[in-house]
Each structure stands twice: as structure tokens, then as C-alpha cells.
Amino acid sequence: MMAEHGNPCDAQDATYCLNGASCYELSSMKAFSCVCRENYKGSRCELYELLAQSPDEQDRGLLAAVVIVGVLILVVLAVIIYYVVRMLMLKPNNQNNRNSREKKRMNV
């Protein structure tokens, strides 16, 4: 029986394809071709492919929205922390400036 991919390989040549793939002989090219099972790829189906697929587009959109909101929260927190630290660093300087002005007024 002729398949789209050529004639099925005989038992000896069927070991050309790995991981349970179907082997076909391409008579016009005198070569073998493999039809891989799900999650396998490569010319001989030698590579296992870990796929992170969501069942539908809505899940992908939700995941993207969660990531974007998380990044925005981190940016806002970083800005708040920056200004709080800046205020704390400037506060002692302001007190020192006031104290020195008061001392100068008293001395005058």
C-alpha cells in the first residue's frame, strides 16, 4: 500500500525511526522518512519536545495580563522604595541644616 510518505519500511529498516515513529521508504530518493508521534521531532524523531500549550487563547491572554500586572506592581514598588529611602536620607541633612542655622542665629 502506498502512503503519502512512500512505502512502509520493511522490518529491518523500520528501526531507522526512533520513539515509535512510522518509517517510510522514499523510493524516488532512495531514503527513509519518519512520521513522528506527538511531542517528538527531528529527522529520525530523536528529539522529545516539551510543549507548554494552553488549551485555548483565553488562558494565554489571562497569563499575559497577570504577567503585565505583576511587572507594573514591581515598578510601582520600586518607585515607592526609592522615594522613601531618598526622604530618609535627606531628613538627617535637613535637621543638621536647621541646627546649624539656629546656632548661627544664637551666635549673632
Phi and psi restraints in degrees (range 20) as a CNS / XPLOR table:
assign (resid 1 and name C) (resid 2 and name N)
       (resid 2 and name CA) (resid 2 and name C) 1.0 -90.8 20.0 2
assign (resid 2 and name N) (resid 2 and name CA)
       (resid 2 and name C) (resid 3 and name N) 1.0 127.4 20.0 2
assign (resid 2 and name C) (resid 3 and name N)
       (resid 3 and name CA) (resid 3 and name C) 1.0 -103.3 20.0 2
assign (resid 3 and name N) (resid 3 and name CA)
       (resid 3 and name C) (resid 4 and name N) 1.0 173.1 20.0 2
assign (resid 3 and name C) (resid 4 and name N)
       (resid 4 and name CA) (resid 4 and name C) 1.0 -58.3 20.0 2
assign (resid 4 and name N) (resid 4 and name CA)
       (resid 4 and name C) (resid 5 and name N) 1.0 -32.6 20.0 2
assign (resid 4 and name C) (resid 5 and name N)
       (resid 5 and name CA) (resid 5 and name C) 1.0 -93.8 20.0 2
assign (resid 5 and name N) (resid 5 and name CA)
       (resid 5 and name C) (resid 6 and name N) 1.0 -2.3 20.0 2
assign (resid 5 and name C) (resid 6 and name N)
       (resid 6 and name CA) (resid 6 and name C) 1.0 122.0 20.0 2
assign (resid 6 and name N) (resid 6 and name CA)
       (resid 6 and name C) (resid 7 and name N) 1.0 -164.9 20.0 2
assign (resid 6 and name C) (resid 7 and name N)
       (resid 7 and name CA) (resid 7 and name C) 1.0 -84.1 20.0 2
assign (resid 7 and name N) (resid 7 and name CA)
       (resid 7 and name C) (resid 8 and name N) 1.0 142.1 20.0 2
assign (resid 7 and name C) (resid 8 and name N)
       (resid 8 and name CA) (resid 8 and name C) 1.0 -59.2 20.0 2
assign (resid 8 and name N) (resid 8 and name CA)
       (resid 8 and name C) (resid 9 and name N) 1.0 143.7 20.0 2
assign (resid 8 and name C) (resid 9 and name N)
       (resid 9 and name CA) (resid 9 and name C) 1.0 -69.1 20.0 2
assign (resid 9 and name N) (resid 9 and name CA)
       (resid 9 and name C) (resid 10 and name N) 1.0 153.6 20.0 2
assign (resid 9 and name C) (resid 10 and name N)
       (resid 10 and name CA) (resid 10 and name C) 1.0 -75.0 20.0 2
assign (resid 10 and name N) (resid 10 and name CA)
       (resid 10 and name C) (resid 11 and name N) 1.0 173.3 20.0 2
assign (resid 10 and name C) (resid 11 and name N)
       (resid 11 and name CA) (resid 11 and name C) 1.0 -58.1 20.0 2
assign (resid 11 and name N) (resid 11 and name CA)
       (resid 11 and name C) (resid 12 and name N) 1.0 -38.6 20.0 2
assign (resid 11 and name C) (resid 12 and name N)
       (resid 12 and name CA) (resid 12 and name C) 1.0 -68.8 20.0 2
assign (resid 12 and name N) (resid 12 and name CA)
       (resid 12 and name C) (resid 13 and name N) 1.0 -41.3 20.0 2
assign (resid 12 and name C) (resid 13 and name N)
       (resid 13 and name CA) (resid 13 and name C) 1.0 -82.3 20.0 2
assign (resid 13 and name N) (resid 13 and name CA)
       (resid 13 and name C) (resid 14 and name N) 1.0 -13.7 20.0 2
assign (resid 13 and name C) (resid 14 and name N)
       (resid 14 and name CA) (resid 14 and name C) 1.0 -63.3 20.0 2
assign (resid 14 and name N) (resid 14 and name CA)
       (resid 14 and name C) (resid 15 and name N) 1.0 -20.6 20.0 2
assign (resid 14 and name C) (resid 15 and name N)
       (resid 15 and name CA) (resid 15 and name C) 1.0 -76.2 20.0 2
assign (resid 15 and name N) (resid 15 and name CA)
       (resid 15 and name C) (resid 16 and name N) 1.0 -4.7 20.0 2
assign (resid 15 and name C) (resid 16 and name N)
       (resid 16 and name CA) (resid 16 and name C) 1.0 -60.9 20.0 2
assign (resid 16 and name N) (resid 16 and name CA)
       (resid 16 and name C) (resid 17 and name N) 1.0 -41.7 20.0 2
assign (resid 16 and name C) (resid 17 and name N)
       (resid 17 and name CA) (resid 17 and name C) 1.0 -86.6 20.0 2
assign (resid 17 and name N) (resid 17 and name CA)
       (resid 17 and name C) (resid 18 and name N) 1.0 144.0 20.0 2
assign (resid 17 and name C) (resid 18 and name N)
       (resid 18 and name CA) (resid 18 and name C) 1.0 -108.2 20.0 2
assign (resid 18 and name N) (resid 18 and name CA)
       (resid 18 and name C) (resid 19 and name N) 1.0 165.7 20.0 2
assign (resid 18 and name C) (resid 19 and name N)
       (resid 19 and name CA) (resid 19 and name C) 1.0 57.2 20.0 2
assign (resid 19 and name N) (resid 19 and name CA)
       (resid 19 and name C) (resid 20 and name N) 1.0 39.5 20.0 2
assign (resid 19 and name C) (resid 20 and name N)
       (resid 20 and name CA) (resid 20 and name C) 1.0 75.2 20.0 2
assign (resid 20 and name N) (resid 20 and name CA)
       (resid 20 and name C) (resid 21 and name N) 1.0 17.6 20.0 2
assign (resid 20 and name C) (resid 21 and name N)
       (resid 21 and name CA) (resid 21 and name C) 1.0 -74.9 20.0 2
assign (resid 21 and name N) (resid 21 and name CA)
       (resid 21 and name C) (resid 22 and name N) 1.0 158.0 20.0 2
assign (resid 21 and name C) (resid 22 and name N)
       (resid 22 and name CA) (resid 22 and name C) 1.0 -88.0 20.0 2
assign (resid 22 and name N) (resid 22 and name CA)
       (resid 22 and name C) (resid 23 and name N) 1.0 133.1 20.0 2
assign (resid 22 and name C) (resid 23 and name N)
       (resid 23 and name CA) (resid 23 and name C) 1.0 -103.3 20.0 2
assign (resid 23 and name N) (resid 23 and name CA)
       (resid 23 and name C) (resid 24 and name N) 1.0 135.3 20.0 2
assign (resid 23 and name C) (resid 24 and name N)
       (resid 24 and name CA) (resid 24 and name C) 1.0 -131.5 20.0 2
assign (resid 24 and name N) (resid 24 and name CA)
       (resid 24 and name C) (resid 25 and name N) 1.0 142.7 20.0 2
assign (resid 24 and name C) (resid 25 and name N)
       (resid 25 and name CA) (resid 25 and name C) 1.0 -97.7 20.0 2
assign (resid 25 and name N) (resid 25 and name CA)
       (resid 25 and name C) (resid 26 and name N) 1.0 124.0 20.0 2
assign (resid 25 and name C) (resid 26 and name N)
       (resid 26 and name CA) (resid 26 and name C) 1.0 -92.5 20.0 2
assign (resid 26 and name N) (resid 26 and name CA)
       (resid 26 and name C) (resid 27 and name N) 1.0 98.7 20.0 2
assign (resid 26 and name C) (resid 27 and name N)
       (resid 27 and name CA) (resid 27 and name C) 1.0 -66.1 20.0 2
assign (resid 27 and name N) (resid 27 and name CA)
       (resid 27 and name C) (resid 28 and name N) 1.0 -32.3 20.0 2
assign (resid 27 and name C) (resid 28 and name N)
       (resid 28 and name CA) (resid 28 and name C) 1.0 -68.5 20.0 2
assign (resid 28 and name N) (resid 28 and name CA)
       (resid 28 and name C) (resid 29 and name N) 1.0 -28.6 20.0 2
assign (resid 28 and name C) (resid 29 and name N)
       (resid 29 and name CA) (resid 29 and name C) 1.0 -106.8 20.0 2
assign (resid 29 and name N) (resid 29 and name CA)
       (resid 29 and name C) (resid 30 and name N) 1.0 -6.5 20.0 2
assign (resid 29 and name C) (resid 30 and name N)
       (resid 30 and name CA) (resid 30 and name C) 1.0 51.9 20.0 2
assign (resid 30 and name N) (resid 30 and name CA)
       (resid 30 and name C) (resid 31 and name N) 1.0 52.1 20.0 2
assign (resid 30 and name C) (resid 31 and name N)
       (resid 31 and name CA) (resid 31 and name C) 1.0 -143.5 20.0 2
assign (resid 31 and name N) (resid 31 and name CA)
       (resid 31 and name C) (resid 32 and name N) 1.0 170.9 20.0 2
assign (resid 31 and name C) (resid 32 and name N)
       (resid 32 and name CA) (resid 32 and name C) 1.0 -108.0 20.0 2
assign (resid 32 and name N) (resid 32 and name CA)
       (resid 32 and name C) (resid 33 and name N) 1.0 150.6 20.0 2
assign (resid 32 and name C) (resid 33 and name N)
       (resid 33 and name CA) (resid 33 and name C) 1.0 -132.6 20.0 2
assign (resid 33 and name N) (resid 33 and name CA)
       (resid 33 and name C) (resid 34 and name N) 1.0 145.1 20.0 2
assign (resid 33 and name C) (resid 34 and name N)
       (resid 34 and name CA) (resid 34 and name C) 1.0 -117.2 20.0 2
assign (resid 34 and name N) (resid 34 and name CA)
       (resid 34 and name C) (resid 35 and name N) 1.0 140.3 20.0 2
assign (resid 34 and name C) (resid 35 and name N)
       (resid 35 and name CA) (resid 35 and name C) 1.0 -108.6 20.0 2
assign (resid 35 and name N) (resid 35 and name CA)
       (resid 35 and name C) (resid 36 and name N) 1.0 109.5 20.0 2
assign (resid 35 and name C) (resid 36 and name N)
       (resid 36 and name CA) (resid 36 and name C) 1.0 -77.5 20.0 2
assign (resid 36 and name N) (resid 36 and name CA)
       (resid 36 and name C) (resid 37 and name N) 1.0 153.9 20.0 2
assign (resid 36 and name C) (resid 37 and name N)
       (resid 37 and name CA) (resid 37 and name C) 1.0 -78.1 20.0 2
assign (resid 37 and name N) (resid 37 and name CA)
       (resid 37 and name C) (resid 38 and name N) 1.0 170.6 20.0 2
assign (resid 37 and name C) (resid 38 and name N)
       (resid 38 and name CA) (resid 38 and name C) 1.0 -57.6 20.0 2
assign (resid 38 and name N) (resid 38 and name CA)
       (resid 38 and name C) (resid 39 and name N) 1.0 139.4 20.0 2
assign (resid 38 and name C) (resid 39 and name N)
       (resid 39 and name CA) (resid 39 and name C) 1.0 73.7 20.0 2
assign (resid 39 and name N) (resid 39 and name CA)
       (resid 39 and name C) (resid 40 and name N) 1.0 7.9 20.0 2
assign (resid 39 and name C) (resid 40 and name N)
       (resid 40 and name CA) (resid 40 and name C) 1.0 -116.0 20.0 2
assign (resid 40 and name N) (resid 40 and name CA)
       (resid 40 and name C) (resid 41 and name N) 1.0 147.5 20.0 2
assign (resid 40 and name C) (resid 41 and name N)
       (resid 41 and name CA) (resid 41 and name C) 1.0 -148.6 20.0 2
assign (resid 41 and name N) (resid 41 and name CA)
       (resid 41 and name C) (resid 42 and name N) 1.0 175.5 20.0 2
assign (resid 41 and name C) (resid 42 and name N)
       (resid 42 and name CA) (resid 42 and name C) 1.0 110.5 20.0 2
assign (resid 42 and name N) (resid 42 and name CA)
       (resid 42 and name C) (resid 43 and name N) 1.0 164.6 20.0 2
assign (resid 42 and name C) (resid 43 and name N)
       (resid 43 and name CA) (resid 43 and name C) 1.0 -65.9 20.0 2
assign (resid 43 and name N) (resid 43 and name CA)
       (resid 43 and name C) (resid 44 and name N) 1.0 -27.2 20.0 2
assign (resid 43 and name C) (resid 44 and name N)
       (resid 44 and name CA) (resid 44 and name C) 1.0 -117.0 20.0 2
assign (resid 44 and name N) (resid 44 and name CA)
       (resid 44 and name C) (resid 45 and name N) 1.0 13.9 20.0 2
assign (resid 44 and name C) (resid 45 and name N)
       (resid 45 and name CA) (resid 45 and name C) 1.0 62.3 20.0 2
assign (resid 45 and name N) (resid 45 and name CA)
       (resid 45 and name C) (resid 46 and name N) 1.0 38.3 20.0 2
assign (resid 45 and name C) (resid 46 and name N)
       (resid 46 and name CA) (resid 46 and name C) 1.0 -89.5 20.0 2
assign (resid 46 and name N) (resid 46 and name CA)
       (resid 46 and name C) (resid 47 and name N) 1.0 -10.7 20.0 2
assign (resid 46 and name C) (resid 47 and name N)
       (resid 47 and name CA) (resid 47 and name C) 1.0 -108.5 20.0 2
assign (resid 47 and name N) (resid 47 and name CA)
       (resid 47 and name C) (resid 48 and name N) 1.0 129.6 20.0 2
assign (resid 47 and name C) (resid 48 and name N)
       (resid 48 and name CA) (resid 48 and name C) 1.0 -91.8 20.0 2
assign (resid 48 and name N) (resid 48 and name CA)
       (resid 48 and name C) (resid 49 and name N) 1.0 130.5 20.0 2
assign (resid 48 and name C) (resid 49 and name N)
       (resid 49 and name CA) (resid 49 and name C) 1.0 -111.0 20.0 2
assign (resid 49 and name N) (resid 49 and name CA)
       (resid 49 and name C) (resid 50 and name N) 1.0 114.7 20.0 2
assign (resid 49 and name C) (resid 50 and name N)
       (resid 50 and name CA) (resid 50 and name C) 1.0 -82.2 20.0 2
assign (resid 50 and name N) (resid 50 and name CA)
       (resid 50 and name C) (resid 51 and name N) 1.0 116.1 20.0 2
assign (resid 50 and name C) (resid 51 and name N)
       (resid 51 and name CA) (resid 51 and name C) 1.0 -106.5 20.0 2
assign (resid 51 and name N) (resid 51 and name CA)
       (resid 51 and name C) (resid 52 and name N) 1.0 132.9 20.0 2
assign (resid 51 and name C) (resid 52 and name N)
       (resid 52 and name CA) (resid 52 and name C) 1.0 -106.5 20.0 2
assign (resid 52 and name N) (resid 52 and name CA)
       (resid 52 and name C) (resid 53 and name N) 1.0 86.6 20.0 2
assign (resid 52 and name C) (resid 53 and name N)
       (resid 53 and name CA) (resid 53 and name C) 1.0 -110.4 20.0 2
assign (resid 53 and name N) (resid 53 and name CA)
       (resid 53 and name C) (resid 54 and name N) 1.0 138.6 20.0 2
assign (resid 53 and name C) (resid 54 and name N)
       (resid 54 and name CA) (resid 54 and name C) 1.0 -94.9 20.0 2
assign (resid 54 and name N) (resid 54 and name CA)
       (resid 54 and name C) (resid 55 and name N) 1.0 149.8 20.0 2
assign (resid 54 and name C) (resid 55 and name N)
       (resid 55 and name CA) (resid 55 and name C) 1.0 -62.3 20.0 2
assign (resid 55 and name N) (resid 55 and name CA)
       (resid 55 and name C) (resid 56 and name N) 1.0 -30.8 20.0 2
assign (resid 55 and name C) (resid 56 and name N)
       (resid 56 and name CA) (resid 56 and name C) 1.0 -147.6 20.0 2
assign (resid 56 and name N) (resid 56 and name CA)
       (resid 56 and name C) (resid 57 and name N) 1.0 171.0 20.0 2
assign (resid 56 and name C) (resid 57 and name N)
       (resid 57 and name CA) (resid 57 and name C) 1.0 -67.2 20.0 2
assign (resid 57 and name N) (resid 57 and name CA)
       (resid 57 and name C) (resid 58 and name N) 1.0 -29.4 20.0 2
assign (resid 57 and name C) (resid 58 and name N)
       (resid 58 and name CA) (resid 58 and name C) 1.0 -62.6 20.0 2
assign (resid 58 and name N) (resid 58 and name CA)
       (resid 58 and name C) (resid 59 and name N) 1.0 -38.7 20.0 2
assign (resid 58 and name C) (resid 59 and name N)
       (resid 59 and name CA) (resid 59 and name C) 1.0 -64.7 20.0 2
assign (resid 59 and name N) (resid 59 and name CA)
       (resid 59 and name C) (resid 60 and name N) 1.0 -38.1 20.0 2
assign (resid 59 and name C) (resid 60 and name N)
       (resid 60 and name CA) (resid 60 and name C) 1.0 -65.3 20.0 2
assign (resid 60 and name N) (resid 60 and name CA)
       (resid 60 and name C) (resid 61 and name N) 1.0 -42.4 20.0 2
assign (resid 60 and name C) (resid 61 and name N)
       (resid 61 and name CA) (resid 61 and name C) 1.0 -63.3 20.0 2
assign (resid 61 and name N) (resid 61 and name CA)
       (resid 61 and name C) (resid 62 and name N) 1.0 -41.4 20.0 2
assign (resid 61 and name C) (resid 62 and name N)
       (resid 62 and name CA) (resid 62 and name C) 1.0 -64.7 20.0 2
assign (resid 62 and name N) (resid 62 and name CA)
       (resid 62 and name C) (resid 63 and name N) 1.0 -42.6 20.0 2
assign (resid 62 and name C) (resid 63 and name N)
       (resid 63 and name CA) (resid 63 and name C) 1.0 -62.6 20.0 2
assign (resid 63 and name N) (resid 63 and name CA)
       (resid 63 and name C) (resid 64 and name N) 1.0 -43.0 20.0 2
assign (resid 63 and name C) (resid 64 and name N)
       (resid 64 and name CA) (resid 64 and name C) 1.0 -62.5 20.0 2
assign (resid 64 and name N) (resid 64 and name CA)
       (resid 64 and name C) (resid 65 and name N) 1.0 -41.7 20.0 2
assign (resid 64 and name C) (resid 65 and name N)
       (resid 65 and name CA) (resid 65 and name C) 1.0 -63.8 20.0 2
assign (resid 65 and name N) (resid 65 and name CA)
       (resid 65 and name C) (resid 66 and name N) 1.0 -41.7 20.0 2
assign (resid 65 and name C) (resid 66 and name N)
       (resid 66 and name CA) (resid 66 and name C) 1.0 -63.4 20.0 2
assign (resid 66 and name N) (resid 66 and name CA)
       (resid 66 and name C) (resid 67 and name N) 1.0 -42.5 20.0 2
assign (resid 66 and name C) (resid 67 and name N)
       (resid 67 and name CA) (resid 67 and name C) 1.0 -64.2 20.0 2
assign (resid 67 and name N) (resid 67 and name CA)
       (resid 67 and name C) (resid 68 and name N) 1.0 -43.7 20.0 2
assign (resid 67 and name C) (resid 68 and name N)
       (resid 68 and name CA) (resid 68 and name C) 1.0 -64.1 20.0 2
assign (resid 68 and name N) (resid 68 and name CA)
       (resid 68 and name C) (resid 69 and name N) 1.0 -44.7 20.0 2
assign (resid 68 and name C) (resid 69 and name N)
       (resid 69 and name CA) (resid 69 and name C) 1.0 -62.7 20.0 2
assign (resid 69 and name N) (resid 69 and name CA)
       (resid 69 and name C) (resid 70 and name N) 1.0 -41.0 20.0 2
assign (resid 69 and name C) (resid 70 and name N)
       (resid 70 and name CA) (resid 70 and name C) 1.0 -60.8 20.0 2
assign (resid 70 and name N) (resid 70 and name CA)
       (resid 70 and name C) (resid 71 and name N) 1.0 -43.0 20.0 2
assign (resid 70 and name C) (resid 71 and name N)
       (resid 71 and name CA) (resid 71 and name C) 1.0 -64.8 20.0 2
assign (resid 71 and name N) (resid 71 and name CA)
       (resid 71 and name C) (resid 72 and name N) 1.0 -42.4 20.0 2
assign (resid 71 and name C) (resid 72 and name N)
       (resid 72 and name CA) (resid 72 and name C) 1.0 -62.5 20.0 2
assign (resid 72 and name N) (resid 72 and name CA)
       (resid 72 and name C) (resid 73 and name N) 1.0 -41.0 20.0 2
assign (resid 72 and name C) (resid 73 and name N)
       (resid 73 and name CA) (resid 73 and name C) 1.0 -62.1 20.0 2
assign (resid 73 and name N) (resid 73 and name CA)
       (resid 73 and name C) (resid 74 and name N) 1.0 -43.2 20.0 2
assign (resid 73 and name C) (resid 74 and name N)
       (resid 74 and name CA) (resid 74 and name C) 1.0 -62.8 20.0 2
assign (resid 74 and name N) (resid 74 and name CA)
       (resid 74 and name C) (resid 75 and name N) 1.0 -39.3 20.0 2
assign (resid 74 and name C) (resid 75 and name N)
       (resid 75 and name CA) (resid 75 and name C) 1.0 -65.5 20.0 2
assign (resid 75 and name N) (resid 75 and name CA)
       (resid 75 and name C) (resid 76 and name N) 1.0 -44.8 20.0 2
assign (resid 75 and name C) (resid 76 and name N)
       (resid 76 and name CA) (resid 76 and name C) 1.0 -61.8 20.0 2
assign (resid 76 and name N) (resid 76 and name CA)
       (resid 76 and name C) (resid 77 and name N) 1.0 -43.9 20.0 2
assign (resid 76 and name C) (resid 77 and name N)
       (resid 77 and name CA) (resid 77 and name C) 1.0 -61.5 20.0 2
assign (resid 77 and name N) (resid 77 and name CA)
       (resid 77 and name C) (resid 78 and name N) 1.0 -40.5 20.0 2
assign (resid 77 and name C) (resid 78 and name N)
       (resid 78 and name CA) (resid 78 and name C) 1.0 -63.6 20.0 2
assign (resid 78 and name N) (resid 78 and name CA)
       (resid 78 and name C) (resid 79 and name N) 1.0 -41.0 20.0 2
assign (resid 78 and name C) (resid 79 and name N)
       (resid 79 and name CA) (resid 79 and name C) 1.0 -65.4 20.0 2
assign (resid 79 and name N) (resid 79 and name CA)
       (resid 79 and name C) (resid 80 and name N) 1.0 -43.6 20.0 2
assign (resid 79 and name C) (resid 80 and name N)
       (resid 80 and name CA) (resid 80 and name C) 1.0 -61.7 20.0 2
assign (resid 80 and name N) (resid 80 and name CA)
       (resid 80 and name C) (resid 81 and name N) 1.0 -46.7 20.0 2
assign (resid 80 and name C) (resid 81 and name N)
       (resid 81 and name CA) (resid 81 and name C) 1.0 -61.2 20.0 2
assign (resid 81 and name N) (resid 81 and name CA)
       (resid 81 and name C) (resid 82 and name N) 1.0 -41.1 20.0 2
assign (resid 81 and name C) (resid 82 and name N)
       (resid 82 and name CA) (resid 82 and name C) 1.0 -58.9 20.0 2
assign (resid 82 and name N) (resid 82 and name CA)
       (resid 82 and name C) (resid 83 and name N) 1.0 -48.9 20.0 2
assign (resid 82 and name C) (resid 83 and name N)
       (resid 83 and name CA) (resid 83 and name C) 1.0 -69.8 20.0 2
assign (resid 83 and name N) (resid 83 and name CA)
       (resid 83 and name C) (resid 84 and name N) 1.0 -34.7 20.0 2
assign (resid 83 and name C) (resid 84 and name N)
       (resid 84 and name CA) (resid 84 and name C) 1.0 -65.4 20.0 2
assign (resid 84 and name N) (resid 84 and name CA)
       (resid 84 and name C) (resid 85 and name N) 1.0 -45.4 20.0 2
assign (resid 84 and name C) (resid 85 and name N)
       (resid 85 and name CA) (resid 85 and name C) 1.0 -64.1 20.0 2
assign (resid 85 and name N) (resid 85 and name CA)
       (resid 85 and name C) (resid 86 and name N) 1.0 -40.6 20.0 2
assign (resid 85 and name C) (resid 86 and name N)
       (resid 86 and name CA) (resid 86 and name C) 1.0 -62.5 20.0 2
assign (resid 86 and name N) (resid 86 and name CA)
       (resid 86 and name C) (resid 87 and name N) 1.0 -42.7 20.0 2
assign (resid 86 and name C) (resid 87 and name N)
       (resid 87 and name CA) (resid 87 and name C) 1.0 -64.5 20.0 2
assign (resid 87 and name N) (resid 87 and name CA)
       (resid 87 and name C) (resid 88 and name N) 1.0 -40.4 20.0 2
assign (resid 87 and name C) (resid 88 and name N)
       (resid 88 and name CA) (resid 88 and name C) 1.0 -67.0 20.0 2
assign (resid 88 and name N) (resid 88 and name CA)
       (resid 88 and name C) (resid 89 and name N) 1.0 -35.1 20.0 2
assign (resid 88 and name C) (resid 89 and name N)
       (resid 89 and name CA) (resid 89 and name C) 1.0 -71.9 20.0 2
assign (resid 89 and name N) (resid 89 and name CA)
       (resid 89 and name C) (resid 90 and name N) 1.0 -35.0 20.0 2
assign (resid 89 and name C) (resid 90 and name N)
       (resid 90 and name CA) (resid 90 and name C) 1.0 -80.2 20.0 2
assign (resid 90 and name N) (resid 90 and name CA)
       (resid 90 and name C) (resid 91 and name N) 1.0 -25.3 20.0 2
assign (resid 90 and name C) (resid 91 and name N)
       (resid 91 and name CA) (resid 91 and name C) 1.0 -59.1 20.0 2
assign (resid 91 and name N) (resid 91 and name CA)
       (resid 91 and name C) (resid 92 and name N) 1.0 -49.8 20.0 2
assign (resid 91 and name C) (resid 92 and name N)
       (resid 92 and name CA) (resid 92 and name C) 1.0 -60.8 20.0 2
assign (resid 92 and name N) (resid 92 and name CA)
       (resid 92 and name C) (resid 93 and name N) 1.0 -36.1 20.0 2
assign (resid 92 and name C) (resid 93 and name N)
       (resid 93 and name CA) (resid 93 and name C) 1.0 -64.1 20.0 2
assign (resid 93 and name N) (resid 93 and name CA)
       (resid 93 and name C) (resid 94 and name N) 1.0 -40.6 20.0 2
assign (resid 93 and name C) (resid 94 and name N)
       (resid 94 and name CA) (resid 94 and name C) 1.0 -64.9 20.0 2
assign (resid 94 and name N) (resid 94 and name CA)
       (resid 94 and name C) (resid 95 and name N) 1.0 -40.3 20.0 2
assign (resid 94 and name C) (resid 95 and name N)
       (resid 95 and name CA) (resid 95 and name C) 1.0 -66.1 20.0 2
assign (resid 95 and name N) (resid 95 and name CA)
       (resid 95 and name C) (resid 96 and name N) 1.0 -40.8 20.0 2
assign (resid 95 and name C) (resid 96 and name N)
       (resid 96 and name CA) (resid 96 and name C) 1.0 -63.0 20.0 2
assign (resid 96 and name N) (resid 96 and name CA)
       (resid 96 and name C) (resid 97 and name N) 1.0 -40.9 20.0 2
assign (resid 96 and name C) (resid 97 and name N)
       (resid 97 and name CA) (resid 97 and name C) 1.0 -63.9 20.0 2
assign (resid 97 and name N) (resid 97 and name CA)
       (resid 97 and name C) (resid 98 and name N) 1.0 -41.7 20.0 2
assign (resid 97 and name C) (resid 98 and name N)
       (resid 98 and name CA) (resid 98 and name C) 1.0 -63.9 20.0 2
assign (resid 98 and name N) (resid 98 and name CA)
       (resid 98 and name C) (resid 99 and name N) 1.0 -44.5 20.0 2
assign (resid 98 and name C) (resid 99 and name N)
       (resid 99 and name CA) (resid 99 and name C) 1.0 -62.5 20.0 2
assign (resid 99 and name N) (resid 99 and name CA)
       (resid 99 and name C) (resid 100 and name N) 1.0 -41.5 20.0 2
assign (resid 99 and name C) (resid 100 and name N)
       (resid 100 and name CA) (resid 100 and name C) 1.0 -68.7 20.0 2
assign (resid 100 and name N) (resid 100 and name CA)
       (resid 100 and name C) (resid 101 and name N) 1.0 -35.1 20.0 2
assign (resid 100 and name C) (resid 101 and name N)
       (resid 101 and name CA) (resid 101 and name C) 1.0 -67.1 20.0 2
assign (resid 101 and name N) (resid 101 and name CA)
       (resid 101 and name C) (resid 102 and name N) 1.0 -40.4 20.0 2
assign (resid 101 and name C) (resid 102 and name N)
       (resid 102 and name CA) (resid 102 and name C) 1.0 -65.6 20.0 2
assign (resid 102 and name N) (resid 102 and name CA)
       (resid 102 and name C) (resid 103 and name N) 1.0 -39.3 20.0 2
assign (resid 102 and name C) (resid 103 and name N)
       (resid 103 and name CA) (resid 103 and name C) 1.0 -64.1 20.0 2
assign (resid 103 and name N) (resid 103 and name CA)
       (resid 103 and name C) (resid 104 and name N) 1.0 -40.1 20.0 2
assign (resid 103 and name C) (resid 104 and name N)
       (resid 104 and name CA) (resid 104 and name C) 1.0 -65.6 20.0 2
assign (resid 104 and name N) (resid 104 and name CA)
       (resid 104 and name C) (resid 105 and name N) 1.0 -39.8 20.0 2
assign (resid 104 and name C) (resid 105 and name N)
       (resid 105 and name CA) (resid 105 and name C) 1.0 -64.5 20.0 2
assign (resid 105 and name N) (resid 105 and name CA)
       (resid 105 and name C) (resid 106 and name N) 1.0 -39.3 20.0 2
assign (resid 105 and name C) (resid 106 and name N)
       (resid 106 and name CA) (resid 106 and name C) 1.0 -68.4 20.0 2
assign (resid 106 and name N) (resid 106 and name CA)
       (resid 106 and name C) (resid 107 and name N) 1.0 -35.2 20.0 2
assign (resid 106 and name C) (resid 107 and name N)
       (resid 107 and name CA) (resid 107 and name C) 1.0 -74.4 20.0 2
assign (resid 107 and name N) (resid 107 and name CA)
       (resid 107 and name C) (resid 108 and name N) 1.0 -24.1 20.0 2
